[in-house]
């Protein structure tokens, strides 16, 4: 009744950290972001995108994107390995440490998995142990949530055509409640193993 895949992390996987608070976007100049967010050497280049509607800037270094508004700070990236998750978390904690005066109301750690057709079929067989069809009908989604370790945890399984998407979120109400060791991504990975039977 378990589903195992050694290549789950190599699929279409994205991760993000969203921090809601009272941010000052004027602090985050291109030079400040290059030096303090990405720790790039002087003269190194990074991509900067401008949203013409909101006039908000998004900074991109390799695959990691960073943006900030008056109400939220977002770091996101496609994920090819565990090191990427650790890197995103390191950037976030460095910013929070440097700007410790910033009022923070909530922090969300997110991982989205988009399983391809083959993996979706295998995963669906595992889901059959968890959910039951009614006649010719079966649920089109599965939502699981709880409060544990100071975080509101949620995992949502949704069908996207012939593929399956798993969206996981851990939301903390205060920065001081983040895990003392490791990252919240570690807890999401642990949950995936316990709930869905696979390992990253």
Rosetta blueprint (number, residue, H / E / L):
1 X L
2 X L
3 X L
4 X L
5 X L
6 X L
7 X L
8 X H
9 X H
10 X H
11 X L
12 X E
13 X E
14 X E
15 X E
16 X E
17 X E
18 X E
19 X E
20 X E
21 X E
22 X L
23 X L
24 X L
25 X H
26 X H
27 X H
28 X L
29 X L
30 X H
31 X H
32 X H
33 X H
34 X H
35 X H
36 X H
37 X H
38 X L
39 X L
40 X L
41 X L
42 X L
43 X L
44 X L
45 X L
46 X L
47 X E
48 X E
49 X E
50 X E
51 X L
52 X L
53 X L
54 X L
55 X L
56 X L
57 X E
58 X E
59 X E
60 X E
61 X E
62 X L
63 X L
64 X E
65 X E
66 X E
67 X E
68 X E
69 X L
70 X L
71 X L
72 X E
73 X E
74 X E
75 X E
76 X E
77 X E
78 X E
79 X L
80 X L
81 X L
82 X H
83 X H
84 X H
85 X H
86 X H
87 X H
88 X H
89 X H
90 X H
91 X H
92 X H
93 X H
94 X H
95 X H
96 X H
97 X H
98 X H
99 X L
100 X L
101 X L
102 X L
103 X L
104 X E
105 X E
106 X E
107 X E
108 X E
109 X E
110 X E
111 X E
112 X E
113 X E
114 X E
115 X E
116 X L
117 X H
118 X H
119 X H
120 X H
121 X H
122 X H
123 X H
124 X H
125 X H
126 X H
127 X H
128 X L
129 X L
130 X L
131 X L
132 X L
133 X L
134 X E
135 X L
136 X L
137 X E
138 X L
139 X L
140 X L
141 X E
142 X E
143 X E
144 X E
145 X E
146 X E
147 X E
148 X E
149 X L
150 X L
151 X E
152 X E
153 X E
154 X E
155 X E
156 X E
157 X E
158 X E
159 X E
160 X E
161 X L
162 X L
163 X E
164 X E
165 X E
166 X E
167 X E
168 X E
169 X E
170 X E
171 X E
172 X E
173 X L
174 X L
175 X H
176 X H
177 X H
178 X L
179 X L
180 X L
181 X L
182 X L
183 X L
184 X H
185 X H
186 X H
187 X H
188 X H
189 X H
190 X H
191 X H
192 X H
193 X H
194 X H
195 X H
196 X H
197 X L
198 X L
199 X L
200 X L
